[in-house]
Amino acid sequence: MAKSKIIFRCTNCGTSYPRWQGKCSTCNNWDTLVEEKEVTGGSAGKFVAAQVQQLADVDGQHTKRIPSGIEEFDAVVGGGIVAGSLILLGGDPGVGKSTLALDIATGIDVKTLYVSGEESLYQLKMRASRLDKSEEMYVVAETDLGSILAAVEDLAPKLVIIDSIQTMYSEQASGVAGSVSQVSFATQSIMRLAKAKHISFIIIGHVTKEGYLAGPKTLEHMVDTVLYLEGERFASFRILRSVKNRFGNNNEVGVFEMTSAGLIPVKNPSEMFLQEGDRTESGNVVTAIVEGSRALLLEIQALNSKTSFGYPKRTTSGYDINRLQLISAIISKRLGLNLSDQDLYVNVVGGMKITDPSADLAVAMAIISGVKDISIKNTVLIGELGLSGEIRMVPNLEKRVKEAEKLGFETIVIPSSKITSTKSKLVKVKSLRDAVKLLS
């Protein structure tokens, strides 16, 4: 016989505790534990054996991908939406998640159901009219999970968009809408229906103030693909990044521009990122990074000023501040350039966030260029910086060089390699000291 007991579950990480406490010891957040009823045990009946078959006998008709009508989105998910897959789309408030979902719903060439849990049908129609989108999709404004799943089975669409999973509620799960138990139960129910009926789902999820998807971490394990829409709320560029994909490459990115007509795919992101600004000034350099299978050229800006306090300030936008501290120490130690009385500010133009270590050389040279007040013109710098000041090899170097050549850069500074070029001048350096000689 099933038994129930009271537990306290963290709304941030999903950890359960037998009694209430002020702080979650797993994620170290305060006042996140809520009371829930947990059902354990049950009748032990006779199980029916599951059907087993060879992989070669599995019907492959549902393995075809569905083009979304948006090339950048299809490139990020691996070539289109896989039938029966669950895609989780997260991002900050106002970044454009619902706008992207509406673009997909109105552009895809299959029967689509848009489930709005946050807007009424009148509000949804108003937004579609403002963005001049087609209104041929099916819509429903409902938050009851059972009613939604029943409507999906009756309509039998190929794609369902849930906006958002935190608004879904079922009486079969404990807690209020948006709680860990409700989000987990809703996702599990949707997953069972998706796999059984081969219906694709795009689930929009909220994020916490730390930038992580709200709900239990198991939510990301259950879905097939996890996408993040990044970008400053008041900037024009948006970056769609894949952090998990069972049917394609991880860390693929797509670039969009937010306009009055919605999100417009950017076909040549490197050219868009470099079209503005004066790169003849000191402290401005260009580097080439790789996101997924795509090479991108980005502008790095560095600014230095005399510190007003005893401890120099380090500030970054789009770059890891710990990496900046490391590069500053390498410059001071290996080149003898005193940065202890200089405040340093590093910015990645366009709203991109760089995690690729191949930008180390560009960041270091931007700092040195700013301190010495010497400009680096029409040059791309690529290379990872070691603690002894050596320039290390980076993967996909040939792809980065081709991207720089495509945009007409005359000089490309790279680590020592066997790569040759007839379109541009390749300067191969072994250490940061060799690269600094280019300034003179």
PyMOL commands that set and color helices and strands:
alter all, ss='L'
color gray80, all
select helices_A, chain A and resi 55-57+61-63+71-77+97-107+121-130+145-155+165-167+180-197+218-222+269-274+321-335+357-372+397-406+432-439
alter helices_A, ss='H'
color red, helices_A
select strands_A, chain A and resi 3-10+16-17+33-40+65-66+81-82+86-91+112-116+138-141+159-163+200-205+225-230+237-245+253-259+262-265+284-291+294-306+314-317+342-348+379-381+384-385+391-392+411-415+425-429
alter strands_A, ss='S'
color yellow, strands_A
deselect
rebuild
show_as cartoon
